[in-house]
Amino acid sequence: MSSATSSEDTVASESRGIAAERLTFFSDAVVAIAITLLALELPLPEGATSAELLRSLGHHQSEYVSFLISFVVIGGHWRAHHRLFHYVTTLGGGLIRLTFGWLLMQVIMPFATKVISEDSGFEFRFVFYALVQVIALTLFLLMAWQIKRNHLYRADTPPELFGAVYHGIGTMIAAFALSIPVAFFTHWAYACWIVVPVVGNLLFRFRRRSAAA
């Protein structure tokens, strides 16, 4: 009887592990599609001469810069997801629903990129893009919390993993959230996306060194 029960537990555990892998593979595919859509939205330069092509590139500068920003942002989302889900062995605690919400934000990203690259209504365009990021990052933070809370991770998971995820994602949420009110005063609100994470990481390292000392 105990042997049969043990066998059933093993099969159930393997099934949950396969489900976690399938969710990870599906997430990778959706993120890859989102990045592909970013590239498809890029305008082609037009002109019969090199000078005209260069002028055309200049006219579409905002679209190209927005593409690079979103490429880095989506890449950051994927990197964090890959790092966390590398240790996930099973699903539970609403993890699937949270993941699909996070993936929805990744799919919206190409549209948000197109919105922010337009010329007029800076405040609305900027706030829309930043809100997409805040929602995506918050959903990811909830995913990490559910994974830890419900022990959905491997036994060999590094003890510092969740702390690093909470700090990194929390810092980025602060960066995008802070940029929203700043956008109503200056177009330099973009700087918040760089300055806040840099300052946050410096403070985090300083606190770790102080604690170690």
WONOR-V820887 format. One record per residue. N is the residue number from 1. RES is the residue in one small letter. SS is DSSP state (@ for helix, = for strand, . for the rest). PSI is psi in radians with two decimals (NA if undefined). D_FIRST is the distance of its C-alpha to the first C-alpha in whole Angstrom. Layout:
n=N res=RES ss=SS psi=PSI d_first=D_FIRST
n=N res=RES ss=SS psi=PSI d_first=D_FIRST
This chain:
n=1 res=m ss=. psi=-0.82 d_first=0
n=2 res=s ss=@ psi=-0.59 d_first=4
n=3 res=s ss=@ psi=-0.73 d_first=5
n=4 res=a ss=@ psi=-0.71 d_first=5
n=5 res=t ss=@ psi=-0.73 d_first=6
n=6 res=s ss=@ psi=-0.69 d_first=9
n=7 res=s ss=@ psi=-0.72 d_first=10
n=8 res=e ss=@ psi=-0.70 d_first=11
n=9 res=d ss=@ psi=-0.68 d_first=12
n=10 res=t ss=@ psi=-0.77 d_first=14
n=11 res=v ss=@ psi=-0.75 d_first=15
n=12 res=a ss=@ psi=-0.72 d_first=17
n=13 res=s ss=@ psi=-0.73 d_first=18
n=14 res=e ss=@ psi=-0.67 d_first=20
n=15 res=s ss=@ psi=-0.73 d_first=21
n=16 res=r ss=@ psi=-0.63 d_first=23
n=17 res=g ss=@ psi=-0.72 d_first=24
n=18 res=i ss=@ psi=-0.70 d_first=26
n=19 res=a ss=@ psi=-0.71 d_first=27
n=20 res=a ss=@ psi=-0.71 d_first=29
n=21 res=e ss=@ psi=-0.72 d_first=30
n=22 res=r ss=@ psi=-0.71 d_first=32
n=23 res=l ss=@ psi=-0.68 d_first=33
n=24 res=t ss=@ psi=-0.78 d_first=35
n=25 res=f ss=@ psi=-0.71 d_first=36
n=26 res=f ss=@ psi=-0.73 d_first=38
n=27 res=s ss=@ psi=-0.75 d_first=39
n=28 res=d ss=@ psi=-0.73 d_first=41
n=29 res=a ss=@ psi=-0.74 d_first=42
n=30 res=v ss=@ psi=-0.74 d_first=44
n=31 res=v ss=@ psi=-0.70 d_first=45
n=32 res=a ss=@ psi=-0.69 d_first=47
n=33 res=i ss=@ psi=-0.71 d_first=48
n=34 res=a ss=@ psi=-0.74 d_first=50
n=35 res=i ss=@ psi=-0.67 d_first=52
n=36 res=t ss=@ psi=-0.74 d_first=53
n=37 res=l ss=@ psi=-0.59 d_first=54
n=38 res=l ss=@ psi=-0.83 d_first=56
n=39 res=a ss=@ psi=-0.63 d_first=58
n=40 res=l ss=@ psi=-0.44 d_first=59
n=41 res=e ss=. psi=-0.14 d_first=60
n=42 res=l ss=. psi=2.28 d_first=63
n=43 res=p ss=. psi=2.52 d_first=66
n=44 res=l ss=. psi=2.39 d_first=68
n=45 res=p ss=. psi=2.55 d_first=72
n=46 res=e ss=. psi=2.61 d_first=75
n=47 res=g ss=. psi=2.65 d_first=78
n=48 res=a ss=. psi=-0.33 d_first=80
n=49 res=t ss=. psi=2.93 d_first=81
n=50 res=s ss=@ psi=-0.68 d_first=79
n=51 res=a ss=@ psi=-0.73 d_first=81
n=52 res=e ss=@ psi=-0.65 d_first=80
n=53 res=l ss=@ psi=-0.71 d_first=76
n=54 res=l ss=@ psi=-0.71 d_first=76
n=55 res=r ss=@ psi=-0.69 d_first=78
n=56 res=s ss=@ psi=-0.69 d_first=75
n=57 res=l ss=@ psi=-0.71 d_first=72
n=58 res=g ss=@ psi=-0.65 d_first=74
n=59 res=h ss=@ psi=-0.51 d_first=74
n=60 res=h ss=. psi=0.36 d_first=70
n=61 res=q ss=@ psi=-0.72 d_first=70
n=62 res=s ss=@ psi=-0.65 d_first=68
n=63 res=e ss=@ psi=-0.71 d_first=65
n=64 res=y ss=@ psi=-0.71 d_first=65
n=65 res=v ss=@ psi=-0.74 d_first=64
n=66 res=s ss=@ psi=-0.67 d_first=62
n=67 res=f ss=@ psi=-0.82 d_first=60
n=68 res=l ss=@ psi=-0.72 d_first=60
n=69 res=i ss=@ psi=-0.84 d_first=58
n=70 res=s ss=@ psi=-0.59 d_first=56
n=71 res=f ss=@ psi=-0.78 d_first=55
n=72 res=v ss=@ psi=-0.73 d_first=54
n=73 res=v ss=@ psi=-0.86 d_first=53
n=74 res=i ss=@ psi=-0.69 d_first=50
n=75 res=g ss=@ psi=-0.67 d_first=49
n=76 res=g ss=@ psi=-0.71 d_first=49
n=77 res=h ss=@ psi=-0.83 d_first=46
n=78 res=w ss=@ psi=-0.73 d_first=44
n=79 res=r ss=@ psi=-0.78 d_first=45
n=80 res=a ss=@ psi=-0.72 d_first=43
n=81 res=h ss=@ psi=-0.78 d_first=40
n=82 res=h ss=@ psi=-0.73 d_first=40
n=83 res=r ss=@ psi=-0.73 d_first=39
n=84 res=l ss=@ psi=-0.84 d_first=37
n=85 res=f ss=@ psi=-0.14 d_first=35
n=86 res=h ss=. psi=-0.45 d_first=34
n=87 res=y ss=. psi=-0.01 d_first=32
n=88 res=v ss== psi=2.27 d_first=30
n=89 res=t ss=. psi=-0.29 d_first=26
n=90 res=t ss=. psi=2.92 d_first=25
n=91 res=l ss=. psi=2.68 d_first=27
n=92 res=g ss=. psi=3.10 d_first=28
n=93 res=g ss=. psi=0.53 d_first=30
n=94 res=g ss=. psi=0.30 d_first=33
n=95 res=l ss=@ psi=-0.65 d_first=33
n=96 res=i ss=@ psi=-0.79 d_first=33
n=97 res=r ss=@ psi=-0.75 d_first=36
n=98 res=l ss=@ psi=-0.69 d_first=38
n=99 res=t ss=@ psi=-0.73 d_first=38
n=100 res=f ss=@ psi=-0.58 d_first=39
n=101 res=g ss=@ psi=-0.74 d_first=42
n=102 res=w ss=@ psi=-0.72 d_first=43
n=103 res=l ss=@ psi=-0.61 d_first=43
n=104 res=l ss=@ psi=-0.73 d_first=45
n=105 res=m ss=@ psi=-0.62 d_first=48
n=106 res=q ss=@ psi=-0.67 d_first=48
n=107 res=v ss=@ psi=-0.59 d_first=49
n=108 res=i ss=@ psi=-0.38 d_first=51
n=109 res=m ss=@ psi=-0.80 d_first=53
n=110 res=p ss=@ psi=-0.67 d_first=55
n=111 res=f ss=@ psi=-0.77 d_first=57
n=112 res=a ss=@ psi=-0.61 d_first=57
n=113 res=t ss=@ psi=-0.72 d_first=59
n=114 res=k ss=@ psi=-0.67 d_first=61
n=115 res=v ss=@ psi=-0.81 d_first=62
n=116 res=i ss=@ psi=-0.30 d_first=63
n=117 res=s ss=. psi=-0.09 d_first=65
n=118 res=e ss=. psi=3.00 d_first=67
n=119 res=d ss=. psi=-0.59 d_first=71
n=120 res=s ss=. psi=2.91 d_first=71
n=121 res=g ss=. psi=0.89 d_first=69
n=122 res=f ss=@ psi=-0.79 d_first=68
n=123 res=e ss=@ psi=-0.86 d_first=66
n=124 res=f ss=@ psi=-0.81 d_first=64
n=125 res=r ss=@ psi=-0.77 d_first=63
n=126 res=f ss=@ psi=-0.82 d_first=62
n=127 res=v ss=@ psi=-0.71 d_first=60
n=128 res=f ss=@ psi=-0.83 d_first=58
n=129 res=y ss=@ psi=-0.80 d_first=57
n=130 res=a ss=@ psi=-0.66 d_first=57
n=131 res=l ss=@ psi=-0.68 d_first=55
n=132 res=v ss=@ psi=-0.75 d_first=52
n=133 res=q ss=@ psi=-0.75 d_first=52
n=134 res=v ss=@ psi=-0.76 d_first=51
n=135 res=i ss=@ psi=-0.81 d_first=49
n=136 res=a ss=@ psi=-0.79 d_first=47
n=137 res=l ss=@ psi=-0.66 d_first=47
n=138 res=t ss=@ psi=-0.73 d_first=45
n=139 res=l ss=@ psi=-0.70 d_first=43
n=140 res=f ss=@ psi=-0.68 d_first=42
n=141 res=l ss=@ psi=-0.71 d_first=42
n=142 res=l ss=@ psi=-0.64 d_first=39
n=143 res=m ss=@ psi=-0.84 d_first=37
n=144 res=a ss=@ psi=-0.71 d_first=37
n=145 res=w ss=@ psi=-0.73 d_first=37
n=146 res=q ss=@ psi=-0.68 d_first=34
n=147 res=i ss=@ psi=-0.77 d_first=32
n=148 res=k ss=@ psi=-0.77 d_first=33
n=149 res=r ss=@ psi=-0.68 d_first=32
n=150 res=n ss=. psi=0.15 d_first=28
n=151 res=h ss=. psi=0.94 d_first=28
n=152 res=l ss=. psi=0.31 d_first=27
n=153 res=y ss== psi=2.86 d_first=29
n=154 res=r ss=. psi=2.77 d_first=28
n=155 res=a ss=. psi=-0.45 d_first=27
n=156 res=d ss=. psi=0.29 d_first=31
n=157 res=t ss=. psi=2.27 d_first=33
n=158 res=p ss=. psi=2.33 d_first=36
n=159 res=p ss=. psi=-0.42 d_first=37
n=160 res=e ss=. psi=-0.04 d_first=40
n=161 res=l ss=@ psi=-0.94 d_first=39
n=162 res=f ss=@ psi=-0.64 d_first=39
n=163 res=g ss=@ psi=-0.72 d_first=42
n=164 res=a ss=@ psi=-0.69 d_first=44
n=165 res=v ss=@ psi=-0.81 d_first=43
n=166 res=y ss=@ psi=-0.75 d_first=44
n=167 res=h ss=@ psi=-0.86 d_first=47
n=168 res=g ss=@ psi=-0.84 d_first=48
n=169 res=i ss=@ psi=-0.70 d_first=47
n=170 res=g ss=@ psi=-0.68 d_first=48
n=171 res=t ss=@ psi=-0.73 d_first=52
n=172 res=m ss=@ psi=-0.63 d_first=52
n=173 res=i ss=@ psi=-0.77 d_first=51
n=174 res=a ss=@ psi=-0.69 d_first=54
n=175 res=a ss=@ psi=-0.85 d_first=56
n=176 res=f ss=@ psi=-0.66 d_first=56
n=177 res=a ss=@ psi=-0.74 d_first=56
n=178 res=l ss=@ psi=-0.56 d_first=59
n=179 res=s ss=@ psi=-0.37 d_first=61
n=180 res=i ss=@ psi=-0.95 d_first=61
n=181 res=p ss=@ psi=-0.55 d_first=64
n=182 res=v ss=@ psi=-0.57 d_first=65
n=183 res=a ss=. psi=-0.38 d_first=66
n=184 res=f ss=. psi=-0.11 d_first=68
n=185 res=f ss=. psi=-0.50 d_first=71
n=186 res=t ss=. psi=2.62 d_first=71
n=187 res=h ss=@ psi=-0.13 d_first=69
n=188 res=w ss=@ psi=0.18 d_first=68
n=189 res=a ss=@ psi=-0.44 d_first=65
n=190 res=y ss=@ psi=-0.54 d_first=63
n=191 res=a ss=@ psi=-0.46 d_first=64
n=192 res=c ss=@ psi=-0.56 d_first=61
n=193 res=w ss=@ psi=-0.33 d_first=59
n=194 res=i ss=@ psi=-0.82 d_first=60
n=195 res=v ss=@ psi=-0.82 d_first=61
n=196 res=v ss=@ psi=-0.85 d_first=58
n=197 res=p ss=@ psi=-0.68 d_first=56
n=198 res=v ss=@ psi=-0.84 d_first=58
n=199 res=v ss=@ psi=-0.72 d_first=59
n=200 res=g ss=@ psi=-0.75 d_first=55
n=201 res=n ss=@ psi=-0.67 d_first=54
n=202 res=l ss=@ psi=-0.76 d_first=57
n=203 res=l ss=@ psi=-0.68 d_first=56
n=204 res=f ss=@ psi=-0.77 d_first=53
n=205 res=r ss=@ psi=-0.67 d_first=54
n=206 res=f ss=@ psi=-0.75 d_first=56
n=207 res=r ss=@ psi=-0.69 d_first=54
n=208 res=r ss=@ psi=-0.73 d_first=51
n=209 res=r ss=@ psi=-0.66 d_first=54
n=210 res=s ss=@ psi=-0.71 d_first=55
n=211 res=a ss=@ psi=-0.66 d_first=52
n=212 res=a ss=@ psi=-0.59 d_first=52
n=213 res=a ss=. psi=NA d_first=55
